[in-house]
Amino acid sequence: HWHGFFQKGTNWADGAEGVNQCPISPASPENTENAFEYRFTPAGHAGTFWYHS
């Protein structure tokens, strides 16, 4: 879940499990199929941003 980013148009990338996206199963070195890569462009942001799960 991201803090400090406005998710206008990319709310699917907010990371709030069960709210904006389905849960993502943990990945492991042996099983990378469950990995998820967030790709979005934060425009016009300044300050501190962080992610937590």
C-alpha distance matrix in Angstrom:
0.0 3.8 6.8 10.2 10.2 12.1 11.1 14.7 15.8 12.7 10.6 10.6 8.3 5.4 4.2 5.3 8.1 11.4 10.7 9.9 10.4 12.4 11.6 12.1 14.9 15.1 17.0 20.0 22.7 24.9 22.5 20.3 20.4 17.2 15.2 12.8 12.8 10.7 13.5 13.5 15.7 14.6 18.0 19.5 16.9 18.1 17.0 14.3 10.8 8.4 5.4 5.3 5.7
3.8 0.0 3.8 6.7 6.6 9.2 9.1 12.9 14.5 11.6 10.3 11.2 8.3 5.6 6.7 8.3 11.6 14.6 13.1 11.7 12.8 15.4 15.0 15.2 18.1 18.0 19.4 22.2 24.5 27.0 24.7 22.2 22.4 19.6 17.1 14.3 13.4 10.5 12.5 11.8 13.1 11.5 14.7 16.0 13.2 14.4 13.3 10.9 7.3 5.9 4.5 6.7 8.7
6.8 3.8 0.0 3.8 5.7 8.5 9.8 13.4 15.8 13.6 12.2 14.0 11.5 8.6 10.1 10.9 14.4 17.1 15.2 14.3 15.9 18.6 18.3 18.8 21.6 21.3 22.8 25.4 27.6 30.3 28.2 25.7 26.2 23.3 20.8 18.1 16.9 13.9 15.4 14.0 14.5 12.0 14.6 14.9 11.7 12.3 10.7 8.4 5.6 5.4 6.2 8.4 11.1
10.2 6.7 3.8 0.0 3.8 6.7 9.3 12.3 15.2 13.7 13.0 15.4 12.9 10.6 13.0 13.9 17.6 20.1 17.8 16.4 18.4 21.4 21.5 21.8 24.8 24.5 25.7 28.3 30.2 33.0 30.9 28.2 28.6 26.0 23.3 20.3 18.5 15.3 15.9 13.8 13.3 10.0 11.9 11.6 8.2 8.8 7.6 6.5 4.8 7.0 9.1 11.9 14.8
10.2 6.6 5.7 3.8 0.0 3.8 6.0 9.0 11.6 10.1 10.1 12.6 10.2 8.6 11.7 13.2 16.8 19.1 16.7 14.6 16.5 19.8 20.4 20.7 23.9 24.0 25.0 27.8 29.5 32.1 29.8 26.9 26.9 24.6 21.8 18.5 16.5 12.9 12.9 10.4 9.9 6.8 9.0 9.6 7.1 9.2 9.5 9.1 6.8 8.8 9.9 13.0 15.4
12.1 9.2 8.5 6.7 3.8 0.0 3.8 5.7 9.0 8.6 8.5 11.8 10.5 9.1 12.7 13.7 17.4 19.0 16.0 13.8 16.3 19.9 21.2 21.9 25.4 26.0 27.1 30.1 32.0 34.4 31.8 28.8 28.4 26.1 23.6 20.1 18.2 14.5 14.0 11.0 10.4 7.5 8.7 9.4 8.1 11.0 12.1 12.4 10.5 12.4 13.1 15.8 17.7
11.1 9.1 9.8 9.3 6.0 3.8 0.0 3.8 6.0 5.0 4.9 8.2 7.4 6.7 10.5 11.7 15.1 16.4 13.5 10.8 13.1 16.8 18.4 19.2 22.9 23.8 24.9 28.2 30.2 32.2 29.4 26.4 25.7 23.4 21.2 17.5 15.9 12.2 11.9 9.0 9.6 8.0 9.9 11.8 11.0 14.1 15.3 15.1 12.5 13.5 13.2 15.6 16.7
14.7 12.9 13.4 12.3 9.0 5.7 3.8 0.0 3.8 5.5 6.3 9.7 10.1 10.0 13.7 14.6 17.7 18.5 15.2 12.5 15.0 18.8 21.0 21.9 25.7 27.0 28.0 31.3 33.2 35.1 32.1 29.1 28.0 26.0 23.9 20.2 18.5 14.9 13.8 10.6 10.6 9.4 10.0 11.8 12.2 15.7 17.4 17.9 15.7 17.2 17.0 19.4 20.4
15.8 14.5 15.8 15.2 11.6 9.0 6.0 3.8 0.0 3.8 5.9 8.2 9.3 10.6 13.8 15.1 17.6 18.1 15.2 11.9 13.9 17.6 20.1 20.9 24.6 26.2 26.9 30.4 32.2 33.7 30.6 27.5 26.1 24.4 22.6 18.8 17.2 13.9 12.4 9.6 10.3 10.5 11.4 14.0 14.8 18.4 20.3 20.6 18.0 19.1 18.4 20.6 21.1
12.7 11.6 13.6 13.7 10.1 8.6 5.0 5.5 3.8 0.0 3.8 5.3 5.6 7.4 10.4 12.3 14.7 15.8 13.3 9.7 11.1 14.7 16.9 17.4 21.1 22.5 23.2 26.6 28.5 30.1 27.0 23.9 22.7 20.8 18.9 15.1 13.6 10.2 9.3 7.0 8.9 9.4 11.5 14.4 14.4 17.8 19.2 18.9 15.9 16.4 15.2 17.4 17.7
10.6 10.3 12.2 13.0 10.1 8.5 4.9 6.3 5.9 3.8 0.0 3.8 5.2 5.3 8.3 9.2 11.8 12.6 9.7 6.5 8.8 12.5 14.8 15.9 19.7 21.3 22.7 26.2 28.5 30.0 26.9 24.1 22.8 20.4 18.9 15.2 14.5 11.3 11.6 9.9 12.0 11.7 14.0 16.4 15.7 18.8 19.6 18.9 15.7 15.7 14.3 15.7 15.7
10.6 11.2 14.0 15.4 12.6 11.8 8.2 9.7 8.2 5.3 3.8 0.0 3.8 5.6 7.0 8.6 10.1 10.9 9.0 5.2 5.9 9.5 11.9 12.8 16.6 18.5 19.6 23.3 25.6 26.8 23.5 20.9 19.3 17.0 15.7 12.2 12.0 9.4 10.3 9.8 12.8 13.5 16.2 19.0 18.3 21.3 22.0 20.8 17.3 16.6 14.4 15.5 14.8
8.3 8.3 11.5 12.9 10.2 10.5 7.4 10.1 9.3 5.6 5.2 3.8 0.0 3.8 5.4 8.4 10.4 12.4 10.9 7.6 7.7 10.9 12.2 12.3 15.9 17.0 17.9 21.4 23.5 25.2 22.2 19.3 18.3 16.0 14.0 10.3 9.4 6.3 7.6 7.3 10.4 11.0 14.2 17.1 15.9 18.6 19.1 17.6 14.1 13.3 11.1 12.7 12.6
5.4 5.6 8.6 10.6 8.6 9.1 6.7 10.0 10.6 7.4 5.3 5.6 3.8 0.0 3.8 5.7 8.8 11.1 9.1 6.7 8.0 11.2 12.1 12.9 16.4 17.4 19.0 22.3 24.8 26.6 23.8 21.2 20.5 17.7 15.8 12.5 12.0 9.0 10.7 10.0 12.4 11.7 14.9 17.0 15.3 17.6 17.5 15.8 12.3 11.4 9.3 10.5 10.6
4.2 6.7 10.1 13.0 11.7 12.7 10.5 13.7 13.8 10.4 8.3 7.0 5.4 3.8 0.0 3.8 5.9 8.9 8.3 6.6 6.3 8.7 8.7 9.4 12.9 13.9 15.8 19.2 21.9 23.6 20.7 18.5 17.9 14.7 13.2 10.3 10.9 8.8 11.7 12.1 15.0 14.8 18.2 20.4 18.4 20.3 19.8 17.5 13.9 11.9 8.8 8.8 7.8
5.3 8.3 10.9 13.9 13.2 13.7 11.7 14.6 15.1 12.3 9.2 8.6 8.4 5.7 3.8 0.0 3.8 6.3 5.4 5.5 6.4 8.4 8.6 10.6 13.8 15.3 17.8 21.2 24.3 25.8 22.9 21.1 20.2 16.9 15.9 13.5 14.5 12.6 15.3 15.4 18.0 17.4 20.5 22.3 20.3 22.1 21.3 19.0 15.6 13.6 10.7 9.8 8.3
8.1 11.6 14.4 17.6 16.8 17.4 15.1 17.7 17.6 14.7 11.8 10.1 10.4 8.8 5.9 3.8 0.0 3.8 5.5 6.5 5.5 5.7 5.2 8.1 11.0 13.1 15.9 19.4 22.8 23.8 20.8 19.4 18.3 14.7 14.6 12.8 14.8 13.8 16.9 17.6 20.6 20.5 23.7 25.8 23.8 25.6 24.8 22.3 18.8 16.4 13.1 11.4 8.8
11.4 14.6 17.1 20.1 19.1 19.0 16.4 18.5 18.1 15.8 12.6 10.9 12.4 11.1 8.9 6.3 3.8 0.0 3.8 6.2 5.8 5.4 6.5 10.1 12.9 15.6 18.5 22.1 25.5 26.1 22.8 21.7 20.1 16.6 17.1 15.4 17.5 16.5 19.2 19.7 22.8 22.7 25.7 27.8 26.1 28.2 27.6 25.3 21.9 19.8 16.6 15.1 12.4
10.7 13.1 15.2 17.8 16.7 16.0 13.5 15.2 15.2 13.3 9.7 9.0 10.9 9.1 8.3 5.4 5.5 3.8 0.0 3.8 5.9 7.6 9.5 12.6 15.8 18.3 20.9 24.6 27.8 28.7 25.4 23.9 22.3 19.0 18.9 16.5 17.9 16.1 18.3 18.1 20.9 20.4 23.1 25.1 23.5 25.8 25.4 23.6 20.3 18.7 16.1 15.2 13.3
9.9 11.7 14.3 16.4 14.6 13.8 10.8 12.5 11.9 9.7 6.5 5.2 7.6 6.7 6.6 5.5 6.5 6.2 3.8 0.0 3.8 7.1 9.6 11.9 15.6 17.9 20.0 23.7 26.6 27.6 24.3 22.3 20.6 17.7 17.1 14.2 15.1 13.1 14.9 14.6 17.4 17.4 20.1 22.4 21.2 23.7 23.8 22.2 18.8 17.5 14.9 14.8 13.4
10.4 12.8 15.9 18.4 16.5 16.3 13.1 15.0 13.9 11.1 8.8 5.9 7.7 8.0 6.3 6.4 5.5 5.8 5.9 3.8 0.0 3.8 6.5 8.6 12.2 14.8 16.8 20.5 23.4 24.2 20.7 18.8 17.0 14.1 13.9 11.3 12.9 11.7 14.0 14.6 18.0 18.5 21.6 24.2 23.0 25.5 25.5 23.5 19.9 18.2 15.1 14.7 12.6
12.4 15.4 18.6 21.4 19.8 19.9 16.8 18.8 17.6 14.7 12.5 9.5 10.9 11.2 8.7 8.4 5.7 5.4 7.6 7.1 3.8 0.0 3.8 6.4 9.6 12.7 15.0 18.7 21.8 22.1 18.6 17.3 15.2 12.1 12.9 11.2 13.8 13.5 16.2 17.5 21.1 21.9 25.1 27.8 26.4 28.7 28.4 26.2 22.5 20.3 16.9 15.8 13.0
11.6 15.0 18.3 21.5 20.4 21.2 18.4 21.0 20.1 16.9 14.8 11.9 12.2 12.1 8.7 8.6 5.2 6.5 9.5 9.6 6.5 3.8 0.0 3.8 6.5 9.4 12.2 15.8 19.2 19.6 16.3 15.4 13.9 10.3 11.2 10.4 13.4 13.7 17.0 18.7 22.2 22.8 26.3 28.8 27.0 28.9 28.2 25.6 21.9 19.2 15.6 13.8 10.5
12.1 15.2 18.8 21.8 20.7 21.9 19.2 21.9 20.9 17.4 15.9 12.8 12.3 12.9 9.4 10.6 8.1 10.1 12.6 11.9 8.6 6.4 3.8 0.0 3.8 6.4 8.6 12.3 15.5 16.1 12.8 11.6 10.4 6.7 7.5 7.3 10.7 11.9 15.4 17.7 21.3 22.3 25.9 28.7 26.9 28.6 28.0 25.3 21.5 18.7 15.0 13.5 10.4
14.9 18.1 21.6 24.8 23.9 25.4 22.9 25.7 24.6 21.1 19.7 16.6 15.9 16.4 12.9 13.8 11.0 12.9 15.8 15.6 12.2 9.6 6.5 3.8 0.0 3.8 6.4 9.7 13.3 13.4 10.3 10.1 9.3 5.6 7.6 9.1 12.8 14.7 18.2 20.9 24.4 25.5 29.2 31.9 30.0 31.5 30.6 27.7 24.0 20.9 17.2 15.2 11.9
15.1 18.0 21.3 24.5 24.0 26.0 23.8 27.0 26.2 22.5 21.3 18.5 17.0 17.4 13.9 15.3 13.1 15.6 18.3 17.9 14.8 12.7 9.4 6.4 3.8 0.0 3.8 6.7 10.4 11.2 8.8 8.8 9.4 6.2 7.0 9.3 12.5 14.8 18.4 21.3 24.6 25.6 29.3 31.9 29.7 30.8 29.7 26.5 23.1 19.7 16.1 14.1 11.2
17.0 19.4 22.8 25.7 25.0 27.1 24.9 28.0 26.9 23.2 22.7 19.6 17.9 19.0 15.8 17.8 15.9 18.5 20.9 20.0 16.8 15.0 12.2 8.6 6.4 3.8 0.0 3.8 7.0 8.0 5.7 5.3 7.0 5.0 5.2 8.6 11.4 14.5 17.7 21.0 24.2 25.6 29.3 32.0 30.0 31.2 30.2 27.2 23.8 20.7 17.3 16.0 13.6
20.0 22.2 25.4 28.3 27.8 30.1 28.2 31.3 30.4 26.6 26.2 23.3 21.4 22.3 19.2 21.2 19.4 22.1 24.6 23.7 20.5 18.7 15.8 12.3 9.7 6.7 3.8 0.0 3.8 5.3 5.0 5.9 8.8 8.1 8.3 11.8 14.2 17.4 20.4 23.8 26.8 28.2 32.0 34.6 32.5 33.3 32.2 29.1 25.9 22.7 19.6 18.2 16.1
22.7 24.5 27.6 30.2 29.5 32.0 30.2 33.2 32.2 28.5 28.5 25.6 23.5 24.8 21.9 24.3 22.8 25.5 27.8 26.6 23.4 21.8 19.2 15.5 13.3 10.4 7.0 3.8 0.0 3.8 5.6 6.3 9.9 10.5 10.1 13.6 15.2 18.7 21.3 24.9 27.7 29.3 32.9 35.6 33.6 34.3 33.4 30.4 27.4 24.4 21.6 20.7 19.0
24.9 27.0 30.3 33.0 32.1 34.4 32.2 35.1 33.7 30.1 30.0 26.8 25.2 26.6 23.6 25.8 23.8 26.1 28.7 27.6 24.2 22.1 19.6 16.1 13.4 11.2 8.0 5.3 3.8 0.0 3.8 6.4 9.1 10.4 11.2 15.0 17.1 20.7 23.3 26.9 30.0 31.8 35.5 38.3 36.5 37.4 36.6 33.7 30.5 27.5 24.5 23.3 21.3
22.5 24.7 28.2 30.9 29.8 31.8 29.4 32.1 30.6 27.0 26.9 23.5 22.2 23.8 20.7 22.9 20.8 22.8 25.4 24.3 20.7 18.6 16.3 12.8 10.3 8.8 5.7 5.0 5.6 3.8 0.0 3.8 5.5 6.7 8.3 12.0 14.6 18.2 20.8 24.4 27.7 29.6 33.2 36.2 34.5 35.8 35.1 32.3 28.9 26.0 22.7 21.6 19.3
20.3 22.2 25.7 28.2 26.9 28.8 26.4 29.1 27.5 23.9 24.1 20.9 19.3 21.2 18.5 21.1 19.4 21.7 23.9 22.3 18.8 17.3 15.4 11.6 10.1 8.8 5.3 5.9 6.3 6.4 3.8 0.0 3.8 5.4 5.4 8.9 11.1 14.8 17.2 20.9 24.1 26.2 29.7 32.8 31.2 32.6 32.2 29.5 26.1 23.5 20.4 19.8 17.8
20.4 22.4 26.2 28.6 26.9 28.4 25.7 28.0 26.1 22.7 22.8 19.3 18.3 20.5 17.9 20.2 18.3 20.1 22.3 20.6 17.0 15.2 13.9 10.4 9.3 9.4 7.0 8.8 9.9 9.1 5.5 3.8 0.0 3.8 5.6 8.4 11.1 14.6 16.9 20.4 23.9 26.2 29.7 32.9 31.6 33.4 33.2 30.7 27.2 24.6 21.4 20.8 18.5
17.2 19.6 23.3 26.0 24.6 26.1 23.4 26.0 24.4 20.8 20.4 17.0 16.0 17.7 14.7 16.9 14.7 16.6 19.0 17.7 14.1 12.1 10.3 6.7 5.6 6.2 5.0 8.1 10.5 10.4 6.7 5.4 3.8 0.0 3.8 6.6 10.1 13.1 16.0 19.3 22.9 24.7 28.3 31.4 29.8 31.5 31.1 28.5 24.8 22.0 18.6 17.7 15.1
15.2 17.1 20.8 23.3 21.8 23.6 21.2 23.9 22.6 18.9 18.9 15.7 14.0 15.8 13.2 15.9 14.6 17.1 18.9 17.1 13.9 12.9 11.2 7.5 7.6 7.0 5.2 8.3 10.1 11.2 8.3 5.4 5.6 3.8 0.0 3.8 6.8 10.0 13.0 16.4 19.8 21.6 25.2 28.2 26.6 28.2 27.8 25.3 21.7 19.1 15.8 15.5 13.5
12.8 14.3 18.1 20.3 18.5 20.1 17.5 20.2 18.8 15.1 15.2 12.2 10.3 12.5 10.3 13.5 12.8 15.4 16.5 14.2 11.3 11.2 10.4 7.3 9.1 9.3 8.6 11.8 13.6 15.0 12.0 8.9 8.4 6.6 3.8 0.0 3.8 6.5 9.6 12.8 16.3 18.1 21.7 24.8 23.4 25.2 25.1 22.8 19.2 16.9 13.8 14.0 12.5
12.8 13.4 16.9 18.5 16.5 18.2 15.9 18.5 17.2 13.6 14.5 12.0 9.4 12.0 10.9 14.5 14.8 17.5 17.9 15.1 12.9 13.8 13.4 10.7 12.8 12.5 11.4 14.2 15.2 17.1 14.6 11.1 11.1 10.1 6.8 3.8 0.0 3.8 6.3 9.8 13.1 15.1 18.7 21.8 20.6 22.4 22.6 20.6 17.1 15.4 12.9 14.1 13.6
10.7 10.5 13.9 15.3 12.9 14.5 12.2 14.9 13.9 10.2 11.3 9.4 6.3 9.0 8.8 12.6 13.8 16.5 16.1 13.1 11.7 13.5 13.7 11.9 14.7 14.8 14.5 17.4 18.7 20.7 18.2 14.8 14.6 13.1 10.0 6.5 3.8 0.0 3.8 6.5 9.9 11.6 15.2 18.3 17.1 19.2 19.7 17.9 14.4 13.2 11.0 12.9 13.0
13.5 12.5 15.4 15.9 12.9 14.0 11.9 13.8 12.4 9.3 11.6 10.3 7.6 10.7 11.7 15.3 16.9 19.2 18.3 14.9 14.0 16.2 17.0 15.4 18.2 18.4 17.7 20.4 21.3 23.3 20.8 17.2 16.9 16.0 13.0 9.6 6.3 3.8 0.0 3.8 7.0 9.7 12.9 16.3 15.8 18.3 19.4 18.4 15.2 14.9 13.5 16.0 16.5
13.5 11.8 14.0 13.8 10.4 11.0 9.0 10.6 9.6 7.0 9.9 9.8 7.3 10.0 12.1 15.4 17.6 19.7 18.1 14.6 14.6 17.5 18.7 17.7 20.9 21.3 21.0 23.8 24.9 26.9 24.4 20.9 20.4 19.3 16.4 12.8 9.8 6.5 3.8 0.0 3.8 6.4 9.4 12.9 12.8 15.7 17.2 16.8 13.9 14.4 13.7 16.6 17.6
15.7 13.1 14.5 13.3 9.9 10.4 9.6 10.6 10.3 8.9 12.0 12.8 10.4 12.4 15.0 18.0 20.6 22.8 20.9 17.4 18.0 21.1 22.2 21.3 24.4 24.6 24.2 26.8 27.7 30.0 27.7 24.1 23.9 22.9 19.8 16.3 13.1 9.9 7.0 3.8 0.0 3.8 6.0 9.7 10.1 13.1 15.3 15.6 13.3 14.8 15.1 18.4 20.0
14.6 11.5 12.0 10.0 6.8 7.5 8.0 9.4 10.5 9.4 11.7 13.5 11.0 11.7 14.8 17.4 20.5 22.7 20.4 17.4 18.5 21.9 22.8 22.3 25.5 25.6 25.6 28.2 29.3 31.8 29.6 26.2 26.2 24.7 21.6 18.1 15.1 11.6 9.7 6.4 3.8 0.0 3.8 6.7 6.5 9.7 11.9 12.5 10.6 12.8 13.8 17.3 19.3
18.0 14.7 14.6 11.9 9.0 8.7 9.9 10.0 11.4 11.5 14.0 16.2 14.2 14.9 18.2 20.5 23.7 25.7 23.1 20.1 21.6 25.1 26.3 25.9 29.2 29.3 29.3 32.0 32.9 35.5 33.2 29.7 29.7 28.3 25.2 21.7 18.7 15.2 12.9 9.4 6.0 3.8 0.0 3.8 5.7 9.1 12.3 13.9 13.0 15.7 17.2 20.7 22.9
19.5 16.0 14.9 11.6 9.6 9.4 11.8 11.8 14.0 14.4 16.4 19.0 17.1 17.0 20.4 22.3 25.8 27.8 25.1 22.4 24.2 27.8 28.8 28.7 31.9 31.9 32.0 34.6 35.6 38.3 36.2 32.8 32.9 31.4 28.2 24.8 21.8 18.3 16.3 12.9 9.7 6.7 3.8 0.0 3.8 6.8 10.3 12.9 12.9 16.2 18.3 21.9 24.5
16.9 13.2 11.7 8.2 7.1 8.1 11.0 12.2 14.8 14.4 15.7 18.3 15.9 15.3 18.4 20.3 23.8 26.1 23.5 21.2 23.0 26.4 27.0 26.9 30.0 29.7 30.0 32.5 33.6 36.5 34.5 31.2 31.6 29.8 26.6 23.4 20.6 17.1 15.8 12.8 10.1 6.5 5.7 3.8 0.0 3.8 6.8 9.1 9.3 12.8 15.2 18.7 21.6
18.1 14.4 12.3 8.8 9.2 11.0 14.1 15.7 18.4 17.8 18.8 21.3 18.6 17.6 20.3 22.1 25.6 28.2 25.8 23.7 25.5 28.7 28.9 28.6 31.5 30.8 31.2 33.3 34.3 37.4 35.8 32.6 33.4 31.5 28.2 25.2 22.4 19.2 18.3 15.7 13.1 9.7 9.1 6.8 3.8 0.0 3.8 7.0 8.7 12.4 15.5 19.0 22.3
17.0 13.3 10.7 7.6 9.5 12.1 15.3 17.4 20.3 19.2 19.6 22.0 19.1 17.5 19.8 21.3 24.8 27.6 25.4 23.8 25.5 28.4 28.2 28.0 30.6 29.7 30.2 32.2 33.4 36.6 35.1 32.2 33.2 31.1 27.8 25.1 22.6 19.7 19.4 17.2 15.3 11.9 12.3 10.3 6.8 3.8 0.0 3.8 6.7 10.3 13.8 17.0 20.5
14.3 10.9 8.4 6.5 9.1 12.4 15.1 17.9 20.6 18.9 18.9 20.8 17.6 15.8 17.5 19.0 22.3 25.3 23.6 22.2 23.5 26.2 25.6 25.3 27.7 26.5 27.2 29.1 30.4 33.7 32.3 29.5 30.7 28.5 25.3 22.8 20.6 17.9 18.4 16.8 15.6 12.5 13.9 12.9 9.1 7.0 3.8 0.0 3.8 6.9 10.6 13.6 17.2
10.8 7.3 5.6 4.8 6.8 10.5 12.5 15.7 18.0 15.9 15.7 17.3 14.1 12.3 13.9 15.6 18.8 21.9 20.3 18.8 19.9 22.5 21.9 21.5 24.0 23.1 23.8 25.9 27.4 30.5 28.9 26.1 27.2 24.8 21.7 19.2 17.1 14.4 15.2 13.9 13.3 10.6 13.0 12.9 9.3 8.7 6.7 3.8 0.0 3.8 7.2 10.5 13.9
8.4 5.9 5.4 7.0 8.8 12.4 13.5 17.2 19.1 16.4 15.7 16.6 13.3 11.4 11.9 13.6 16.4 19.8 18.7 17.5 18.2 20.3 19.2 18.7 20.9 19.7 20.7 22.7 24.4 27.5 26.0 23.5 24.6 22.0 19.1 16.9 15.4 13.2 14.9 14.4 14.8 12.8 15.7 16.2 12.8 12.4 10.3 6.9 3.8 0.0 3.8 6.9 10.5
5.4 4.5 6.2 9.1 9.9 13.1 13.2 17.0 18.4 15.2 14.3 14.4 11.1 9.3 8.8 10.7 13.1 16.6 16.1 14.9 15.1 16.9 15.6 15.0 17.2 16.1 17.3 19.6 21.6 24.5 22.7 20.4 21.4 18.6 15.8 13.8 12.9 11.0 13.5 13.7 15.1 13.8 17.2 18.3 15.2 15.5 13.8 10.6 7.2 3.8 0.0 3.8 6.9
5.3 6.7 8.4 11.9 13.0 15.8 15.6 19.4 20.6 17.4 15.7 15.5 12.7 10.5 8.8 9.8 11.4 15.1 15.2 14.8 14.7 15.8 13.8 13.5 15.2 14.1 16.0 18.2 20.7 23.3 21.6 19.8 20.8 17.7 15.5 14.0 14.1 12.9 16.0 16.6 18.4 17.3 20.7 21.9 18.7 19.0 17.0 13.6 10.5 6.9 3.8 0.0 3.8
5.7 8.7 11.1 14.8 15.4 17.7 16.7 20.4 21.1 17.7 15.7 14.8 12.6 10.6 7.8 8.3 8.8 12.4 13.3 13.4 12.6 13.0 10.5 10.4 11.9 11.2 13.6 16.1 19.0 21.3 19.3 17.8 18.5 15.1 13.5 12.5 13.6 13.0 16.5 17.6 20.0 19.3 22.9 24.5 21.6 22.3 20.5 17.2 13.9 10.5 6.9 3.8 0.0
